[in-house]
Amino acid sequence: MNLSDLEKVARGMVVKGKGLLAADESSSTIKKRFDSIKLDSTEEHRRTYRDMLLTAPGAQEWVSGVILYDETIRQKTSQGVNFAEYLTRIGVFPGIKVDMGAKPFAGFPGETITEGLDGLRERLQEYYKLGARFAKWRAVIDIGQDIPSAYAIEANAQALARYAALCQEQQIVPIVEPEVLMDGDHSIERCEAATNETLQIVFDQLHKQRVYLEGMILKPNMVISGKKAANRASPEQVAQATVRCLRRHVPCAVPGIAFLSGGQASQEATLHLSLMNQISGLPWSLTFSYGRALQDAALKGWGGTAAGYAVGQKEYLKRARLNGLASNGRYTADMENKAA
């Protein structure tokens, strides 16, 4: 294992002013997205959609890496170049989602465990040959009556750390993604308590399983009120609570933290990121690893038509640019109305 190479890639992924595009939607998730624009989810439609995003001219100014899905890393651009090879050529790191999804956790009603450790070493070896230089594994922690339980958090943290160690063994940077969901009507205080506990246990497991912290990226949720909460916390409160939580639990050896948007509206996710980056004395780079928050406007602009291809690219570039500015603390809401 070459630790300096892992660290170099990890630092390159969170370089100031850039973030990650999460384009790793599973087949069932992308079908839901396509249903919203009344488009059949065929392999060619999925390839064209990813092609529109990945080849948007100049996106590498704001995007340092792209998380791909198993199908996508095997597909090619309209010019016949493998997506991973194309990204590498333009200076963007190709990544791959490697977990098999969150499944019901036996004996723990309402909680899940992420599967996919079986055969992971061999899959990582193949993905490295296909061009992937980082990977992603998502653990899902839900807030509800009597959950999350300490054991469900621990079991998911053990799997996350096992995955991370296997990635580093194969010279792949792991994105460690423990997501405390924002579904439900819980308060920001409840989210902060659950996120505190989750991050504490995750880093304990990473330490036990000898994961090299300088060669990984953390992809957490923001500390935020539940979507259905009666009194949702202000953007400033979200920024303060999230940074407070990270300072308590994330070692400064970790090069960067790339947030998931987790169901936030696009502009909301951008504003929260910018406000966090206005807080002084942060030991890590804080940036984005957004799926929907980067893609929603692009998907609608494209609409599944050839005529909408350039419109979709323009919308994607606008959001990438605004989030790039947010990762420097330079985004303001009035930028939304200005041309990309």
C-alpha positions as CSV (number, residue, x, y, z in Angstrom):
1,M,0.0,0.0,0.0
2,N,1.5,3.4,-1.1
3,L,0.2,5.8,1.6
4,S,1.6,8.9,-0.1
5,D,-0.3,8.1,-3.3
6,L,-3.6,7.6,-1.4
7,E,-3.0,10.9,0.4
8,K,-2.3,12.7,-2.9
9,V,-5.5,11.5,-4.4
10,A,-7.6,12.3,-1.3
11,R,-6.1,15.8,-1.2
12,G,-6.8,16.3,-4.9
13,M,-10.4,15.3,-4.4
14,V,-11.0,18.1,-1.9
15,V,-8.8,20.8,-3.4
16,K,-10.2,24.3,-2.6
17,G,-13.0,25.5,-4.9
18,K,-13.9,22.0,-6.2
19,G,-16.1,19.1,-5.1
20,L,-17.6,15.8,-6.2
21,L,-20.5,14.9,-8.5
22,A,-22.4,11.9,-7.2
23,A,-23.6,10.2,-10.4
24,D,-23.8,6.8,-8.9
25,E,-27.6,6.4,-8.7
26,S,-28.7,2.7,-8.8
27,S,-30.9,1.5,-11.6
28,S,-34.0,1.8,-9.4
29,T,-33.1,5.4,-8.3
30,I,-32.3,6.6,-11.8
31,K,-35.7,5.2,-13.0
32,K,-37.5,7.4,-10.4
33,R,-35.5,10.4,-11.7
34,F,-36.4,9.6,-15.3
35,D,-40.1,9.0,-14.3
36,S,-40.2,12.6,-13.2
37,I,-39.4,13.7,-16.8
38,K,-41.5,10.9,-18.4
39,L,-38.5,9.1,-19.9
40,D,-38.0,5.3,-20.1
41,S,-34.9,4.2,-18.1
42,T,-33.1,2.3,-20.9
43,E,-29.3,1.7,-20.9
44,E,-28.9,4.2,-23.8
45,H,-30.9,6.9,-22.0
46,R,-28.8,6.4,-18.9
47,R,-25.6,6.6,-20.9
48,T,-26.7,9.8,-22.7
49,Y,-27.7,11.4,-19.4
50,R,-24.4,10.6,-17.8
51,D,-22.6,11.7,-21.0
52,M,-24.3,15.1,-20.8
53,L,-23.1,15.6,-17.3
54,L,-19.6,14.2,-17.5
55,T,-18.7,16.0,-20.8
56,A,-20.1,19.4,-19.9
57,P,-17.4,21.8,-21.1
58,G,-15.3,23.3,-18.3
59,A,-16.9,21.4,-15.5
60,Q,-13.4,20.4,-14.2
61,E,-13.0,23.9,-13.0
62,W,-15.5,23.1,-10.2
63,V,-15.6,19.3,-10.1
64,S,-12.6,17.3,-8.9
65,G,-14.1,13.8,-9.0
66,V,-17.2,11.9,-10.2
67,I,-18.7,8.9,-8.4
68,L,-19.9,6.4,-11.0
69,Y,-22.2,3.4,-10.9
70,D,-21.1,-0.1,-12.0
71,E,-22.9,0.2,-15.3
72,T,-21.6,3.7,-16.0
73,I,-17.9,2.9,-15.4
74,R,-18.2,0.3,-18.3
75,Q,-19.9,2.8,-20.6
76,K,-18.4,5.3,-23.1
77,T,-18.9,8.9,-24.2
78,S,-20.6,9.7,-27.5
79,Q,-17.1,9.9,-28.9
80,G,-16.4,6.3,-27.9
81,V,-14.0,7.0,-24.9
82,N,-14.6,5.1,-21.7
83,F,-16.1,7.5,-19.1
84,A,-13.3,6.8,-16.5
85,E,-10.6,7.4,-19.2
86,Y,-12.3,10.6,-20.3
87,L,-12.5,11.9,-16.8
88,T,-8.8,11.1,-16.1
89,R,-7.8,12.9,-19.3
90,I,-9.5,16.1,-18.2
91,G,-8.0,15.9,-14.7
92,V,-11.0,14.6,-12.8
93,F,-10.8,11.5,-10.6
94,P,-13.1,8.7,-11.5
95,G,-14.8,6.9,-8.5
96,I,-17.1,4.0,-8.0
97,K,-20.0,3.1,-5.6
98,V,-19.2,-0.3,-4.2
99,D,-21.9,-1.1,-1.6
100,M,-24.9,-3.3,-2.4
101,G,-27.4,-1.1,-0.6
102,A,-29.0,-0.7,2.8
103,K,-31.1,-3.8,3.7
104,P,-33.4,-4.4,6.7
105,F,-31.2,-5.2,9.8
106,A,-32.5,-8.5,11.2
107,G,-33.7,-8.1,14.8
108,F,-33.7,-4.3,14.6
109,P,-37.1,-3.1,13.3
110,G,-36.8,0.1,11.3
111,E,-33.0,0.0,11.0
112,T,-30.8,-1.1,8.1
113,I,-27.3,-2.6,7.5
114,T,-25.4,-1.9,4.3
115,E,-24.3,-5.1,2.5
116,G,-21.6,-5.7,0.0
117,L,-18.4,-6.9,1.8
118,D,-18.5,-10.3,0.3
119,G,-16.2,-10.3,-2.8
120,L,-15.4,-6.7,-2.3
121,R,-11.6,-7.2,-2.6
122,E,-12.0,-8.7,-6.1
123,R,-14.5,-6.0,-7.2
124,L,-12.0,-3.3,-6.1
125,Q,-9.3,-4.9,-8.1
126,E,-11.5,-4.9,-11.2
127,Y,-12.6,-1.3,-10.6
128,Y,-9.0,-0.2,-10.2
129,K,-8.2,-1.7,-13.6
130,L,-11.3,0.1,-15.0
131,G,-9.8,3.4,-13.8
132,A,-11.4,4.0,-10.4
133,R,-9.2,5.8,-7.9
134,F,-11.7,6.3,-5.2
135,A,-14.8,4.4,-3.9
136,K,-17.9,5.1,-1.9
137,W,-19.9,3.1,0.7
138,R,-23.0,4.5,2.3
139,A,-24.4,3.5,5.7
140,V,-27.9,4.7,6.6
141,I,-28.8,5.8,10.1
142,D,-32.5,6.7,10.5
143,I,-34.0,8.8,13.4
144,G,-37.3,7.6,14.7
145,Q,-39.0,6.3,17.9
146,D,-36.3,4.4,19.9
147,I,-33.9,4.5,16.9
148,P,-31.1,4.7,16.0
149,S,-29.9,1.9,18.4
150,A,-26.2,1.9,19.5
151,Y,-25.7,-1.5,18.0
152,A,-27.1,-0.6,14.5
153,I,-24.7,2.3,14.4
154,E,-21.8,0.1,15.5
155,A,-22.6,-2.7,13.0
156,N,-22.7,-0.1,10.2
157,A,-19.5,1.5,11.4
158,Q,-17.7,-1.8,11.4
159,A,-18.7,-2.5,7.8
160,L,-17.7,1.1,6.8
161,A,-14.3,0.6,8.3
162,R,-13.8,-2.9,6.8
163,Y,-14.7,-1.4,3.4
164,A,-12.3,1.5,3.9
165,A,-9.4,-0.8,4.9
166,L,-10.0,-3.0,1.8
167,C,-10.1,0.1,-0.5
168,Q,-6.7,1.3,0.9
169,E,-5.2,-2.2,0.5
170,Q,-6.1,-1.9,-3.3
171,Q,-4.8,1.6,-3.6
172,I,-8.3,3.2,-3.8
173,V,-9.3,6.1,-1.6
174,P,-12.4,5.3,0.4
175,I,-15.2,7.8,0.8
176,V,-16.7,6.9,4.2
177,E,-20.4,7.9,4.2
178,P,-22.4,7.5,7.4
179,E,-25.7,9.3,6.6
180,V,-28.0,10.3,9.4
181,L,-31.2,10.8,7.4
182,M,-33.2,14.1,7.5
183,D,-36.5,12.2,6.9
184,G,-39.0,12.7,9.8
185,D,-40.0,15.5,12.1
186,H,-37.1,15.5,14.5
187,S,-35.4,18.7,15.8
188,I,-31.9,19.8,14.9
189,E,-30.8,18.9,18.4
190,R,-31.9,15.3,17.9
191,C,-30.0,15.2,14.6
192,E,-26.9,16.6,16.3
193,A,-27.1,13.9,19.1
194,A,-27.4,11.1,16.5
195,T,-24.6,12.5,14.3
196,N,-22.3,12.9,17.3
197,E,-22.8,9.3,18.3
198,T,-22.4,8.0,14.7
199,L,-19.2,9.9,14.0
200,Q,-17.7,8.9,17.3
201,I,-18.3,5.2,16.7
202,V,-17.3,5.4,13.0
203,F,-13.9,6.9,13.8
204,D,-13.4,4.5,16.7
205,Q,-13.9,1.6,14.1
206,L,-11.6,3.3,11.5
207,H,-8.9,3.5,14.2
208,K,-9.4,-0.2,15.3
209,Q,-9.2,-1.4,11.7
210,R,-6.0,0.7,10.9
211,V,-7.5,2.9,8.2
212,Y,-5.0,5.6,7.1
213,L,-6.9,8.8,7.9
214,E,-4.8,11.0,5.6
215,G,-5.9,8.7,2.7
216,M,-9.7,8.9,3.1
217,I,-12.6,11.3,2.7
218,L,-15.6,11.7,5.0
219,K,-19.0,12.1,3.4
220,P,-21.4,13.0,6.3
221,N,-24.9,14.5,6.5
222,M,-25.2,18.1,7.7
223,V,-26.7,18.6,11.1
224,I,-30.2,19.7,10.1
225,S,-33.9,19.5,11.2
226,G,-36.0,16.7,9.9
227,K,-37.9,17.6,6.7
228,K,-41.3,17.5,8.5
229,A,-40.1,19.4,11.6
230,A,-42.6,22.1,12.6
231,N,-39.8,24.7,13.4
232,R,-36.8,24.0,11.1
233,A,-33.5,25.5,12.2
234,S,-32.1,28.4,10.3
235,P,-29.2,28.1,7.8
236,E,-26.9,29.7,10.3
237,Q,-27.9,27.2,13.0
238,V,-27.3,24.3,10.6
239,A,-23.8,25.6,9.8
240,Q,-22.9,26.2,13.4
241,A,-24.2,22.8,14.6
242,T,-22.6,20.9,11.8
243,V,-19.1,22.4,12.3
244,R,-19.4,21.9,16.1
245,C,-20.2,18.2,15.6
246,L,-17.3,17.8,13.1
247,R,-14.8,19.5,15.4
248,R,-15.8,17.1,18.2
249,H,-15.3,13.9,16.3
250,V,-13.3,14.2,13.0
251,P,-9.5,14.1,13.4
252,C,-7.7,16.9,11.6
253,A,-5.6,14.2,9.8
254,V,-8.6,13.7,7.5
255,P,-7.9,15.8,4.4
256,G,-11.5,16.8,3.6
257,I,-15.2,16.5,4.3
258,A,-17.5,16.3,1.3
259,F,-21.1,16.7,2.4
260,L,-24.0,14.8,0.9
261,S,-27.1,16.9,0.2
262,G,-29.5,14.3,1.7
263,G,-32.7,15.6,0.2
264,Q,-32.1,19.3,0.7
265,A,-33.2,21.7,-2.0
266,S,-30.3,22.6,-4.3
267,Q,-30.0,26.2,-3.1
268,E,-30.4,25.2,0.5
269,A,-27.4,22.7,0.2
270,T,-25.3,25.4,-1.5
271,L,-26.1,28.1,1.2
272,H,-25.3,25.7,4.1
273,L,-21.9,24.8,2.6
274,S,-21.0,28.4,2.0
275,L,-21.9,29.5,5.6
276,M,-19.8,26.6,7.0
277,N,-16.8,27.8,5.0
278,Q,-17.2,31.3,6.5
279,I,-16.4,29.9,9.9
280,S,-12.7,30.4,10.6
281,G,-10.1,27.9,11.8
282,L,-11.4,24.8,10.1
283,P,-8.7,22.1,10.0
284,W,-10.1,20.3,6.9
285,S,-11.4,21.3,3.5
286,L,-15.2,21.4,3.5
287,T,-16.8,20.7,0.1
288,F,-19.7,19.0,-1.7
289,S,-20.4,15.5,-2.9
290,Y,-23.9,16.2,-4.2
291,G,-26.3,14.1,-6.4
292,R,-29.7,15.6,-6.7
293,A,-28.5,19.1,-5.6
294,L,-26.2,19.2,-8.6
295,Q,-28.4,17.3,-11.0
296,D,-32.1,18.4,-10.5
297,A,-32.1,21.5,-12.7
298,A,-29.9,19.7,-15.3
299,L,-32.3,16.7,-15.5
300,K,-35.3,19.0,-16.0
301,G,-33.4,21.2,-18.6
302,W,-32.4,18.1,-20.6
303,G,-35.8,16.5,-20.4
304,G,-34.5,13.5,-22.3
305,T,-34.4,15.3,-25.6
306,A,-31.5,16.1,-28.0
307,A,-32.6,19.7,-28.0
308,G,-32.3,19.9,-24.2
309,Y,-28.8,18.4,-24.1
310,A,-27.0,21.8,-24.1
311,V,-29.6,23.3,-21.7
312,G,-29.0,20.4,-19.2
313,Q,-25.2,21.0,-19.4
314,K,-25.7,24.7,-18.8
315,E,-27.8,24.0,-15.7
316,Y,-25.3,21.5,-14.4
317,L,-22.4,23.9,-14.9
318,K,-24.3,26.7,-13.1
319,R,-24.8,24.5,-10.0
320,A,-21.2,23.2,-10.1
321,R,-19.9,26.8,-10.2
322,L,-22.1,28.0,-7.4
323,N,-21.1,25.0,-5.2
324,G,-17.5,25.6,-6.1
325,L,-17.9,29.2,-4.8
326,A,-19.7,27.9,-1.7
327,S,-16.7,25.7,-0.9
328,N,-14.7,28.9,-0.6
329,G,-17.5,30.6,1.4
330,R,-18.1,33.0,-1.5
331,Y,-21.7,32.0,-2.5
332,T,-24.6,34.4,-1.9
333,A,-28.3,33.7,-2.7
334,D,-28.4,36.6,-5.2
335,M,-26.0,34.7,-7.5
336,E,-28.9,32.3,-8.3
337,N,-30.5,34.8,-10.7
338,K,-27.3,35.7,-12.5
339,A,-26.3,33.8,-15.6
340,A,-24.1,30.7,-15.1
